[in-house]
Amino acid sequence: MDKRPVSPTLHASLAHARLPRWAPAAIAAGSVAAGIGIGLAAGWHSRVQWGMLAALIFVLATFTITTKVEGSRQGKDRVATSVVWVCFVLALVPLLSLAWVTISKGIKVIDGYFLSHSMSGLLDTDEGGGIYHALLGTLEQVGIATLIAAPIGLLTAVYLVEYGRGRLAKTVTFFVDVMTGIPSIVAGLFILATWNLMLGFGPSGFAGALALSILMMPVVVRSTEEMLKLVPNELREASLALGVPKWRTILKVVLPTAIGGITTGVMLAVARITGETAPVLLLVFGTKLINPNPFEGAQSSLPLYVYEQYIVGTEASVDRAWGAALVLIAFVMILNLVARGIARWKAPSTGR
């Protein structure tokens, strides 16, 4: 065995000094303090400017200190990590700000009365009233749209992944891509022209649900298609090798494996249509009365209610608008939590 001593130069090249684990947090704290100090000295009153300056100082300080202590290679690696953290914080700040403003302004009016009463008999400028009629309309319209769009989108994605070949599959894929970018007002005008004007039906929650299903369908198709493509082909081949028919393989092997991603995609589509106002304004019209029948008569919805109350401009109406917005956010959040629970429950077990 070669027992020659390792040269100091080689040993130094293999074992650089390392920054302590608390160094990134210390650099971040120092960068924030420096950004605020420079901003105040320069007379900047915008906290956004302070934050951007602190982020720039953080990246430069991280690169400089890491390069000096650990070398240029580690310095470049730390810069990439720092940029990722800065982008994460920049994305998180508006999200938290939106949540804080909505909660702080909307919580003032939310109580049992607000959730269980409508605006019947009240002017928009009056105090009181509630969102029951709008909440009921949103639940019915989104539910009907999901019942229409989810099965069609799921079956379309199964066809494209498992059976689709040739021109028909390419044509379907092309139109799905086109439909993904359709503005909501166009979907509303299409249903208005066909369902209302050509067929003679009046405004109803079902008409709004038809327009929402058009917006929801391509999102379900695309998300489900990508999840099905992630299922390993070995699972399909093993099932087929055992003599299981292809339709049963899809039903019992492919779909349960991808159920988590499929459910998430459906919930993303639901979240998209829940906040749409234009189709509801065109097709549902809005009303202050409680209309539990989505197939006849005008209805309301939470996005339309927020729009109607906010444009009134009084203190009471603006408070109701913020309260409805908070309920809308909570509604979407609850749907996502339920979807995650269902996905975890239905997902195949990975244990032995």
VOPA-971619 format. One record per residue (C-alpha): x, y, z; residue number from 1; residue in one letter. Coordinates in nm, 2 decimals, always signed. Example, Ala and Ser with C-alpha at 12.3 -4.5 7.8 and 13.67 -1.06 7.14 Angstrom:
<recs>
@x->+1.23 | y->-0.45 | z->+0.78 | pos->1 | code->A
@x->+1.37 | y->-0.11 | z->+0.71 | pos->2 | code->S
</recs>
This chain:
<recs>
@x->+0.00 | y->+0.00 | z->+0.00 | pos->1 | code->M
@x->+0.12 | y->+0.35 | z->-0.09 | pos->2 | code->D
@x->+0.18 | y->+0.54 | z->+0.23 | pos->3 | code->K
@x->+0.32 | y->+0.86 | z->+0.09 | pos->4 | code->R
@x->+0.18 | y->+1.17 | z->+0.26 | pos->5 | code->P
@x->-0.09 | y->+1.38 | z->+0.08 | pos->6 | code->V
@x->+0.05 | y->+1.71 | z->-0.03 | pos->7 | code->S
@x->-0.09 | y->+2.02 | z->+0.15 | pos->8 | code->P
@x->-0.20 | y->+2.16 | z->-0.18 | pos->9 | code->T
@x->-0.41 | y->+1.86 | z->-0.28 | pos->10 | code->L
@x->-0.56 | y->+1.84 | z->+0.07 | pos->11 | code->H
@x->-0.66 | y->+2.20 | z->+0.06 | pos->12 | code->A
@x->-0.82 | y->+2.15 | z->-0.28 | pos->13 | code->S
@x->-1.03 | y->+1.86 | z->-0.15 | pos->14 | code->L
@x->-1.13 | y->+2.02 | z->+0.18 | pos->15 | code->A
@x->-1.24 | y->+2.38 | z->+0.16 | pos->16 | code->H
@x->-1.36 | y->+2.58 | z->+0.46 | pos->17 | code->A
@x->-1.74 | y->+2.57 | z->+0.51 | pos->18 | code->R
@x->-1.97 | y->+2.84 | z->+0.61 | pos->19 | code->L
@x->-2.18 | y->+2.76 | z->+0.93 | pos->20 | code->P
@x->-2.54 | y->+2.66 | z->+0.88 | pos->21 | code->R
@x->-2.67 | y->+2.99 | z->+1.02 | pos->22 | code->W
@x->-2.47 | y->+3.19 | z->+0.76 | pos->23 | code->A
@x->-2.76 | y->+3.22 | z->+0.50 | pos->24 | code->P
@x->-3.00 | y->+3.34 | z->+0.77 | pos->25 | code->A
@x->-2.75 | y->+3.59 | z->+0.90 | pos->26 | code->A
@x->-2.68 | y->+3.72 | z->+0.55 | pos->27 | code->I
@x->-3.05 | y->+3.75 | z->+0.48 | pos->28 | code->A
@x->-3.10 | y->+3.95 | z->+0.81 | pos->29 | code->A
@x->-2.81 | y->+4.17 | z->+0.73 | pos->30 | code->G
@x->-2.94 | y->+4.23 | z->+0.37 | pos->31 | code->S
@x->-3.28 | y->+4.33 | z->+0.50 | pos->32 | code->V
@x->-3.13 | y->+4.57 | z->+0.75 | pos->33 | code->A
@x->-2.90 | y->+4.72 | z->+0.48 | pos->34 | code->A
@x->-3.19 | y->+4.75 | z->+0.23 | pos->35 | code->G
@x->-3.40 | y->+4.93 | z->+0.48 | pos->36 | code->I
@x->-3.11 | y->+5.16 | z->+0.59 | pos->37 | code->G
@x->-3.02 | y->+5.25 | z->+0.23 | pos->38 | code->I
@x->-3.38 | y->+5.31 | z->+0.14 | pos->39 | code->G
@x->-3.44 | y->+5.54 | z->+0.44 | pos->40 | code->L
@x->-3.11 | y->+5.73 | z->+0.37 | pos->41 | code->A
@x->-3.21 | y->+5.77 | z->+0.00 | pos->42 | code->A
@x->-3.56 | y->+5.89 | z->+0.09 | pos->43 | code->G
@x->-3.74 | y->+5.60 | z->-0.05 | pos->44 | code->W
@x->-4.09 | y->+5.56 | z->+0.10 | pos->45 | code->H
@x->-4.19 | y->+5.24 | z->-0.09 | pos->46 | code->S
@x->-4.13 | y->+4.91 | z->+0.10 | pos->47 | code->R
@x->-4.13 | y->+4.74 | z->-0.24 | pos->48 | code->V
@x->-3.81 | y->+4.93 | z->-0.33 | pos->49 | code->Q
@x->-3.66 | y->+4.83 | z->+0.01 | pos->50 | code->W
@x->-3.74 | y->+4.47 | z->-0.05 | pos->51 | code->G
@x->-3.59 | y->+4.47 | z->-0.41 | pos->52 | code->M
@x->-3.27 | y->+4.63 | z->-0.28 | pos->53 | code->L
@x->-3.25 | y->+4.38 | z->+0.01 | pos->54 | code->A
@x->-3.29 | y->+4.09 | z->-0.24 | pos->55 | code->A
@x->-3.01 | y->+4.23 | z->-0.46 | pos->56 | code->L
@x->-2.78 | y->+4.28 | z->-0.16 | pos->57 | code->I
@x->-2.86 | y->+3.92 | z->-0.04 | pos->58 | code->F
@x->-2.76 | y->+3.76 | z->-0.37 | pos->59 | code->V
@x->-2.44 | y->+3.97 | z->-0.41 | pos->60 | code->L
@x->-2.34 | y->+3.92 | z->-0.04 | pos->61 | code->A
@x->-2.40 | y->+3.55 | z->-0.06 | pos->62 | code->T
@x->-2.18 | y->+3.52 | z->-0.37 | pos->63 | code->F
@x->-1.91 | y->+3.73 | z->-0.23 | pos->64 | code->T
@x->-1.89 | y->+3.57 | z->+0.11 | pos->65 | code->I
@x->-1.93 | y->+3.21 | z->-0.02 | pos->66 | code->T
@x->-1.66 | y->+3.26 | z->-0.29 | pos->67 | code->T
@x->-1.42 | y->+3.40 | z->-0.04 | pos->68 | code->K
@x->-1.47 | y->+3.12 | z->+0.21 | pos->69 | code->V
@x->-1.56 | y->+2.81 | z->+0.00 | pos->70 | code->E
@x->-1.44 | y->+2.89 | z->-0.35 | pos->71 | code->G
@x->-1.60 | y->+3.01 | z->-0.67 | pos->72 | code->S
@x->-1.77 | y->+2.68 | z->-0.75 | pos->73 | code->R
@x->-1.97 | y->+2.68 | z->-0.42 | pos->74 | code->Q
@x->-2.02 | y->+3.06 | z->-0.47 | pos->75 | code->G
@x->-2.20 | y->+3.00 | z->-0.80 | pos->76 | code->K
@x->-2.41 | y->+2.72 | z->-0.64 | pos->77 | code->D
@x->-2.51 | y->+2.94 | z->-0.35 | pos->78 | code->R
@x->-2.61 | y->+3.22 | z->-0.60 | pos->79 | code->V
@x->-2.84 | y->+2.98 | z->-0.78 | pos->80 | code->A
@x->-3.00 | y->+2.88 | z->-0.44 | pos->81 | code->T
@x->-3.03 | y->+3.24 | z->-0.33 | pos->82 | code->S
@x->-3.21 | y->+3.34 | z->-0.66 | pos->83 | code->V
@x->-3.45 | y->+3.05 | z->-0.60 | pos->84 | code->V
@x->-3.52 | y->+3.17 | z->-0.25 | pos->85 | code->W
@x->-3.56 | y->+3.53 | z->-0.36 | pos->86 | code->V
@x->-3.81 | y->+3.43 | z->-0.63 | pos->87 | code->C
@x->-4.00 | y->+3.22 | z->-0.37 | pos->88 | code->F
@x->-4.03 | y->+3.51 | z->-0.14 | pos->89 | code->V
@x->-4.13 | y->+3.75 | z->-0.42 | pos->90 | code->L
@x->-4.41 | y->+3.51 | z->-0.51 | pos->91 | code->A
@x->-4.51 | y->+3.46 | z->-0.15 | pos->92 | code->L
@x->-4.54 | y->+3.83 | z->-0.05 | pos->93 | code->V
@x->-4.84 | y->+3.92 | z->-0.28 | pos->94 | code->P
@x->-5.01 | y->+3.60 | z->-0.19 | pos->95 | code->L
@x->-4.98 | y->+3.66 | z->+0.19 | pos->96 | code->L
@x->-5.07 | y->+4.03 | z->+0.13 | pos->97 | code->S
@x->-5.39 | y->+3.93 | z->-0.06 | pos->98 | code->L
@x->-5.49 | y->+3.68 | z->+0.21 | pos->99 | code->A
@x->-5.43 | y->+3.93 | z->+0.49 | pos->100 | code->W
@x->-5.62 | y->+4.21 | z->+0.33 | pos->101 | code->V
@x->-5.92 | y->+3.99 | z->+0.24 | pos->102 | code->T
@x->-5.93 | y->+3.83 | z->+0.58 | pos->103 | code->I
@x->-5.90 | y->+4.16 | z->+0.77 | pos->104 | code->S
@x->-6.17 | y->+4.33 | z->+0.56 | pos->105 | code->K
@x->-6.40 | y->+4.04 | z->+0.51 | pos->106 | code->G
@x->-6.41 | y->+3.90 | z->+0.86 | pos->107 | code->I
@x->-6.60 | y->+4.21 | z->+0.99 | pos->108 | code->K
@x->-6.93 | y->+4.11 | z->+0.83 | pos->109 | code->V
@x->-6.91 | y->+3.73 | z->+0.83 | pos->110 | code->I
@x->-7.15 | y->+3.57 | z->+1.07 | pos->111 | code->D
@x->-7.45 | y->+3.34 | z->+1.07 | pos->112 | code->G
@x->-7.69 | y->+3.61 | z->+0.95 | pos->113 | code->Y
@x->-7.46 | y->+3.70 | z->+0.66 | pos->114 | code->F
@x->-7.43 | y->+3.34 | z->+0.54 | pos->115 | code->L
@x->-7.80 | y->+3.26 | z->+0.58 | pos->116 | code->S
@x->-7.98 | y->+3.56 | z->+0.44 | pos->117 | code->H
@x->-8.01 | y->+3.72 | z->+0.10 | pos->118 | code->S
@x->-8.05 | y->+4.08 | z->-0.02 | pos->119 | code->M
@x->-8.42 | y->+4.05 | z->-0.07 | pos->120 | code->S
@x->-8.60 | y->+4.36 | z->+0.03 | pos->121 | code->G
@x->-8.29 | y->+4.57 | z->+0.07 | pos->122 | code->L
@x->-8.12 | y->+4.83 | z->-0.14 | pos->123 | code->L
@x->-7.75 | y->+4.78 | z->-0.22 | pos->124 | code->D
@x->-7.68 | y->+5.10 | z->-0.02 | pos->125 | code->T
@x->-7.86 | y->+4.97 | z->+0.30 | pos->126 | code->D
@x->-7.68 | y->+4.79 | z->+0.58 | pos->127 | code->E
@x->-7.74 | y->+4.42 | z->+0.65 | pos->128 | code->G
@x->-7.82 | y->+4.16 | z->+0.40 | pos->129 | code->G
@x->-7.62 | y->+3.84 | z->+0.32 | pos->130 | code->G
@x->-7.49 | y->+3.61 | z->+0.05 | pos->131 | code->I
@x->-7.70 | y->+3.30 | z->+0.08 | pos->132 | code->Y
@x->-7.86 | y->+3.35 | z->-0.26 | pos->133 | code->H
@x->-7.52 | y->+3.40 | z->-0.42 | pos->134 | code->A
@x->-7.36 | y->+3.11 | z->-0.23 | pos->135 | code->L
@x->-7.64 | y->+2.88 | z->-0.34 | pos->136 | code->L
@x->-7.61 | y->+2.99 | z->-0.70 | pos->137 | code->G
@x->-7.23 | y->+2.93 | z->-0.70 | pos->138 | code->T
@x->-7.27 | y->+2.58 | z->-0.55 | pos->139 | code->L
@x->-7.53 | y->+2.48 | z->-0.81 | pos->140 | code->E
@x->-7.36 | y->+2.63 | z->-1.11 | pos->141 | code->Q
@x->-7.01 | y->+2.50 | z->-1.03 | pos->142 | code->V
@x->-7.15 | y->+2.16 | z->-0.94 | pos->143 | code->G
@x->-7.34 | y->+2.13 | z->-1.27 | pos->144 | code->I
@x->-7.04 | y->+2.25 | z->-1.47 | pos->145 | code->A
@x->-6.82 | y->+1.99 | z->-1.29 | pos->146 | code->T
@x->-7.07 | y->+1.71 | z->-1.36 | pos->147 | code->L
@x->-7.06 | y->+1.80 | z->-1.73 | pos->148 | code->I
@x->-6.69 | y->+1.88 | z->-1.78 | pos->149 | code->A
@x->-6.51 | y->+1.63 | z->-1.56 | pos->150 | code->A
@x->-6.64 | y->+1.31 | z->-1.72 | pos->151 | code->P
@x->-6.60 | y->+1.45 | z->-2.07 | pos->152 | code->I
@x->-6.25 | y->+1.58 | z->-2.00 | pos->153 | code->G
@x->-6.15 | y->+1.25 | z->-1.83 | pos->154 | code->L
@x->-6.27 | y->+1.03 | z->-2.11 | pos->155 | code->L
@x->-6.11 | y->+1.26 | z->-2.37 | pos->156 | code->T
@x->-5.78 | y->+1.24 | z->-2.19 | pos->157 | code->A
@x->-5.81 | y->+0.86 | z->-2.17 | pos->158 | code->V
@x->-5.87 | y->+0.84 | z->-2.54 | pos->159 | code->Y
@x->-5.57 | y->+1.07 | z->-2.63 | pos->160 | code->L
@x->-5.33 | y->+0.87 | z->-2.41 | pos->161 | code->V
@x->-5.45 | y->+0.51 | z->-2.44 | pos->162 | code->E
@x->-5.62 | y->+0.50 | z->-2.78 | pos->163 | code->Y
@x->-5.55 | y->+0.82 | z->-2.97 | pos->164 | code->G
@x->-5.36 | y->+0.77 | z->-3.30 | pos->165 | code->R
@x->-5.36 | y->+0.95 | z->-3.63 | pos->166 | code->G
@x->-5.54 | y->+1.26 | z->-3.75 | pos->167 | code->R
@x->-5.84 | y->+1.24 | z->-3.51 | pos->168 | code->L
@x->-5.62 | y->+1.25 | z->-3.20 | pos->169 | code->A
@x->-5.41 | y->+1.54 | z->-3.35 | pos->170 | code->K
@x->-5.73 | y->+1.73 | z->-3.43 | pos->171 | code->T
@x->-5.87 | y->+1.68 | z->-3.08 | pos->172 | code->V
@x->-5.54 | y->+1.79 | z->-2.92 | pos->173 | code->T
@x->-5.53 | y->+2.10 | z->-3.14 | pos->174 | code->F
@x->-5.88 | y->+2.20 | z->-3.04 | pos->175 | code->F
@x->-5.81 | y->+2.13 | z->-2.67 | pos->176 | code->V
@x->-5.52 | y->+2.37 | z->-2.69 | pos->177 | code->D
@x->-5.73 | y->+2.63 | z->-2.87 | pos->178 | code->V
@x->-6.01 | y->+2.60 | z->-2.60 | pos->179 | code->M
@x->-5.75 | y->+2.65 | z->-2.32 | pos->180 | code->T
@x->-5.70 | y->+3.01 | z->-2.43 | pos->181 | code->G
@x->-6.07 | y->+3.10 | z->-2.49 | pos->182 | code->I
@x->-6.17 | y->+3.41 | z->-2.29 | pos->183 | code->P
@x->-6.46 | y->+3.35 | z->-2.06 | pos->184 | code->S
@x->-6.67 | y->+3.62 | z->-2.23 | pos->185 | code->I
@x->-6.64 | y->+3.42 | z->-2.56 | pos->186 | code->V
@x->-6.78 | y->+3.11 | z->-2.39 | pos->187 | code->A
@x->-7.06 | y->+3.32 | z->-2.25 | pos->188 | code->G
@x->-7.15 | y->+3.47 | z->-2.58 | pos->189 | code->L
@x->-7.15 | y->+3.12 | z->-2.75 | pos->190 | code->F
@x->-7.40 | y->+2.99 | z->-2.50 | pos->191 | code->I
@x->-7.60 | y->+3.31 | z->-2.52 | pos->192 | code->L
@x->-7.62 | y->+3.27 | z->-2.90 | pos->193 | code->A
@x->-7.71 | y->+2.90 | z->-2.90 | pos->194 | code->T
@x->-7.89 | y->+2.82 | z->-2.58 | pos->195 | code->W
@x->-8.07 | y->+3.15 | z->-2.52 | pos->196 | code->N
@x->-8.12 | y->+3.31 | z->-2.87 | pos->197 | code->L
@x->-8.14 | y->+3.01 | z->-3.10 | pos->198 | code->M
@x->-8.32 | y->+2.76 | z->-2.87 | pos->199 | code->L
@x->-8.52 | y->+3.03 | z->-2.68 | pos->200 | code->G
@x->-8.43 | y->+2.95 | z->-2.33 | pos->201 | code->F
@x->-8.42 | y->+3.23 | z->-2.07 | pos->202 | code->G
@x->-8.15 | y->+3.32 | z->-1.82 | pos->203 | code->P
@x->-8.08 | y->+3.04 | z->-1.57 | pos->204 | code->S
@x->-7.80 | y->+2.90 | z->-1.36 | pos->205 | code->G
@x->-7.78 | y->+2.60 | z->-1.60 | pos->206 | code->F
@x->-7.70 | y->+2.84 | z->-1.89 | pos->207 | code->A
@x->-7.41 | y->+2.98 | z->-1.68 | pos->208 | code->G
@x->-7.30 | y->+2.63 | z->-1.59 | pos->209 | code->A
@x->-7.28 | y->+2.54 | z->-1.96 | pos->210 | code->L
@x->-7.04 | y->+2.83 | z->-2.03 | pos->211 | code->A
@x->-6.84 | y->+2.74 | z->-1.72 | pos->212 | code->L
@x->-6.81 | y->+2.38 | z->-1.84 | pos->213 | code->S
@x->-6.66 | y->+2.50 | z->-2.17 | pos->214 | code->I
@x->-6.39 | y->+2.68 | z->-1.97 | pos->215 | code->L
@x->-6.33 | y->+2.39 | z->-1.74 | pos->216 | code->M
@x->-6.31 | y->+2.11 | z->-2.00 | pos->217 | code->M
@x->-5.97 | y->+2.18 | z->-2.16 | pos->218 | code->P
@x->-5.81 | y->+2.22 | z->-1.82 | pos->219 | code->V
@x->-5.93 | y->+1.88 | z->-1.71 | pos->220 | code->V
@x->-5.82 | y->+1.72 | z->-2.04 | pos->221 | code->V
@x->-5.47 | y->+1.87 | z->-2.03 | pos->222 | code->R
@x->-5.41 | y->+1.79 | z->-1.66 | pos->223 | code->S
@x->-5.55 | y->+1.44 | z->-1.68 | pos->224 | code->T
@x->-5.36 | y->+1.37 | z->-1.99 | pos->225 | code->E
@x->-5.03 | y->+1.46 | z->-1.83 | pos->226 | code->E
@x->-5.10 | y->+1.25 | z->-1.52 | pos->227 | code->M
@x->-5.19 | y->+0.95 | z->-1.73 | pos->228 | code->L
@x->-4.86 | y->+0.98 | z->-1.92 | pos->229 | code->K
@x->-4.67 | y->+0.96 | z->-1.59 | pos->230 | code->L
@x->-4.81 | y->+0.61 | z->-1.52 | pos->231 | code->V
@x->-4.53 | y->+0.36 | z->-1.60 | pos->232 | code->P
@x->-4.59 | y->+0.15 | z->-1.91 | pos->233 | code->N
@x->-4.47 | y->-0.15 | z->-1.71 | pos->234 | code->E
@x->-4.79 | y->-0.15 | z->-1.51 | pos->235 | code->L
@x->-5.00 | y->-0.16 | z->-1.82 | pos->236 | code->R
@x->-4.78 | y->-0.43 | z->-1.98 | pos->237 | code->E
@x->-4.80 | y->-0.64 | z->-1.66 | pos->238 | code->A
@x->-5.17 | y->-0.62 | z->-1.65 | pos->239 | code->S
@x->-5.21 | y->-0.70 | z->-2.02 | pos->240 | code->L
@x->-4.97 | y->-0.99 | z->-1.99 | pos->241 | code->A
@x->-5.20 | y->-1.15 | z->-1.73 | pos->242 | code->L
@x->-5.48 | y->-1.14 | z->-1.98 | pos->243 | code->G
@x->-5.67 | y->-0.84 | z->-1.84 | pos->244 | code->V
@x->-5.86 | y->-0.65 | z->-2.11 | pos->245 | code->P
@x->-5.74 | y->-0.30 | z->-2.19 | pos->246 | code->K
@x->-6.05 | y->-0.13 | z->-2.06 | pos->247 | code->W
@x->-6.02 | y->-0.30 | z->-1.73 | pos->248 | code->R
@x->-5.65 | y->-0.22 | z->-1.71 | pos->249 | code->T
@x->-5.73 | y->+0.14 | z->-1.76 | pos->250 | code->I
@x->-6.01 | y->+0.13 | z->-1.50 | pos->251 | code->L
@x->-5.83 | y->-0.08 | z->-1.23 | pos->252 | code->K
@x->-5.46 | y->+0.01 | z->-1.29 | pos->253 | code->V
@x->-5.40 | y->+0.33 | z->-1.48 | pos->254 | code->V
@x->-5.67 | y->+0.55 | z->-1.33 | pos->255 | code->L
@x->-5.61 | y->+0.45 | z->-0.96 | pos->256 | code->P
@x->-5.24 | y->+0.51 | z->-1.01 | pos->257 | code->T
@x->-5.30 | y->+0.87 | z->-1.14 | pos->258 | code->A
@x->-5.60 | y->+0.95 | z->-0.92 | pos->259 | code->I
@x->-5.41 | y->+1.20 | z->-0.71 | pos->260 | code->G
@x->-5.30 | y->+1.41 | z->-1.00 | pos->261 | code->G
@x->-5.63 | y->+1.38 | z->-1.18 | pos->262 | code->I
@x->-5.82 | y->+1.50 | z->-0.87 | pos->263 | code->T
@x->-5.58 | y->+1.79 | z->-0.83 | pos->264 | code->T
@x->-5.63 | y->+1.89 | z->-1.20 | pos->265 | code->G
@x->-6.01 | y->+1.88 | z->-1.16 | pos->266 | code->V
@x->-5.99 | y->+2.10 | z->-0.85 | pos->267 | code->M
@x->-5.77 | y->+2.35 | z->-1.04 | pos->268 | code->L
@x->-6.03 | y->+2.36 | z->-1.31 | pos->269 | code->A
@x->-6.30 | y->+2.41 | z->-1.05 | pos->270 | code->V
@x->-6.10 | y->+2.69 | z->-0.89 | pos->271 | code->A
@x->-6.07 | y->+2.86 | z->-1.23 | pos->272 | code->R
@x->-6.44 | y->+2.87 | z->-1.30 | pos->273 | code->I
@x->-6.55 | y->+2.95 | z->-0.95 | pos->274 | code->T
@x->-6.43 | y->+3.31 | z->-0.99 | pos->275 | code->G
@x->-6.57 | y->+3.38 | z->-1.33 | pos->276 | code->E
@x->-6.81 | y->+3.67 | z->-1.36 | pos->277 | code->T
@x->-6.86 | y->+3.74 | z->-1.73 | pos->278 | code->A
@x->-7.05 | y->+3.43 | z->-1.82 | pos->279 | code->P
@x->-7.27 | y->+3.47 | z->-1.51 | pos->280 | code->V
@x->-7.34 | y->+3.83 | z->-1.60 | pos->281 | code->L
@x->-7.45 | y->+3.74 | z->-1.95 | pos->282 | code->L
@x->-7.64 | y->+3.42 | z->-1.88 | pos->283 | code->L
@x->-7.76 | y->+3.42 | z->-1.52 | pos->284 | code->V
@x->-7.83 | y->+3.80 | z->-1.49 | pos->285 | code->F
@x->-7.81 | y->+3.81 | z->-1.11 | pos->286 | code->G
@x->-8.09 | y->+3.85 | z->-0.86 | pos->287 | code->T
@x->-8.13 | y->+3.95 | z->-0.49 | pos->288 | code->K
@x->-8.38 | y->+3.67 | z->-0.44 | pos->289 | code->L
@x->-8.31 | y->+3.31 | z->-0.34 | pos->290 | code->I
@x->-8.37 | y->+3.09 | z->-0.65 | pos->291 | code->N
@x->-8.29 | y->+2.72 | z->-0.57 | pos->292 | code->P
@x->-8.39 | y->+2.61 | z->-0.92 | pos->293 | code->N
@x->-8.09 | y->+2.64 | z->-1.16 | pos->294 | code->P
@x->-8.29 | y->+2.55 | z->-1.46 | pos->295 | code->F
@x->-8.54 | y->+2.84 | z->-1.45 | pos->296 | code->E
@x->-8.50 | y->+3.20 | z->-1.37 | pos->297 | code->G
@x->-8.22 | y->+3.43 | z->-1.28 | pos->298 | code->A
@x->-7.97 | y->+3.34 | z->-1.02 | pos->299 | code->Q
@x->-7.67 | y->+3.50 | z->-0.85 | pos->300 | code->S
@x->-7.32 | y->+3.39 | z->-0.78 | pos->301 | code->S
@x->-7.04 | y->+3.50 | z->-0.54 | pos->302 | code->L
@x->-6.82 | y->+3.66 | z->-0.81 | pos->303 | code->P
@x->-7.12 | y->+3.85 | z->-0.95 | pos->304 | code->L
@x->-7.23 | y->+3.95 | z->-0.60 | pos->305 | code->Y
@x->-6.88 | y->+4.09 | z->-0.52 | pos->306 | code->V
@x->-6.89 | y->+4.29 | z->-0.85 | pos->307 | code->Y
@x->-7.24 | y->+4.43 | z->-0.78 | pos->308 | code->E
@x->-7.16 | y->+4.53 | z->-0.43 | pos->309 | code->Q
@x->-6.83 | y->+4.68 | z->-0.49 | pos->310 | code->Y
@x->-6.94 | y->+4.91 | z->-0.77 | pos->311 | code->I
@x->-7.21 | y->+5.06 | z->-0.54 | pos->312 | code->V
@x->-6.93 | y->+5.22 | z->-0.34 | pos->313 | code->G
@x->-7.09 | y->+5.26 | z->+0.00 | pos->314 | code->T
@x->-6.92 | y->+5.14 | z->+0.32 | pos->315 | code->E
@x->-7.18 | y->+4.87 | z->+0.38 | pos->316 | code->A
@x->-7.17 | y->+4.74 | z->+0.02 | pos->317 | code->S
@x->-6.79 | y->+4.73 | z->+0.01 | pos->318 | code->V
@x->-6.78 | y->+4.54 | z->+0.34 | pos->319 | code->D
@x->-7.03 | y->+4.29 | z->+0.19 | pos->320 | code->R
@x->-6.81 | y->+4.26 | z->-0.12 | pos->321 | code->A
@x->-6.50 | y->+4.18 | z->+0.10 | pos->322 | code->W
@x->-6.70 | y->+3.93 | z->+0.30 | pos->323 | code->G
@x->-6.82 | y->+3.75 | z->-0.02 | pos->324 | code->A
@x->-6.46 | y->+3.74 | z->-0.15 | pos->325 | code->A
@x->-6.34 | y->+3.58 | z->+0.17 | pos->326 | code->L
@x->-6.62 | y->+3.32 | z->+0.15 | pos->327 | code->V
@x->-6.52 | y->+3.25 | z->-0.21 | pos->328 | code->L
@x->-6.15 | y->+3.20 | z->-0.12 | pos->329 | code->I
@x->-6.26 | y->+2.97 | z->+0.17 | pos->330 | code->A
@x->-6.48 | y->+2.77 | z->-0.07 | pos->331 | code->F
@x->-6.20 | y->+2.71 | z->-0.31 | pos->332 | code->V
@x->-5.96 | y->+2.62 | z->-0.02 | pos->333 | code->M
@x->-6.21 | y->+2.37 | z->+0.12 | pos->334 | code->I
@x->-6.26 | y->+2.21 | z->-0.22 | pos->335 | code->L
@x->-5.88 | y->+2.16 | z->-0.25 | pos->336 | code->N
@x->-5.85 | y->+2.01 | z->+0.10 | pos->337 | code->L
@x->-6.13 | y->+1.77 | z->+0.02 | pos->338 | code->V
@x->-5.97 | y->+1.68 | z->-0.31 | pos->339 | code->A
@x->-5.64 | y->+1.61 | z->-0.15 | pos->340 | code->R
@x->-5.81 | y->+1.39 | z->+0.11 | pos->341 | code->G
@x->-5.99 | y->+1.19 | z->-0.16 | pos->342 | code->I
@x->-5.67 | y->+1.15 | z->-0.36 | pos->343 | code->A
@x->-5.48 | y->+1.02 | z->-0.06 | pos->344 | code->R
@x->-5.76 | y->+0.79 | z->+0.03 | pos->345 | code->W
@x->-5.80 | y->+0.64 | z->-0.32 | pos->346 | code->K
@x->-5.43 | y->+0.64 | z->-0.41 | pos->347 | code->A
@x->-5.27 | y->+0.29 | z->-0.43 | pos->348 | code->P
@x->-5.07 | y->+0.18 | z->-0.13 | pos->349 | code->S
@x->-4.69 | y->+0.18 | z->-0.18 | pos->350 | code->T
@x->-4.61 | y->-0.02 | z->+0.13 | pos->351 | code->G
@x->-4.54 | y->-0.39 | z->+0.14 | pos->352 | code->R
</recs>
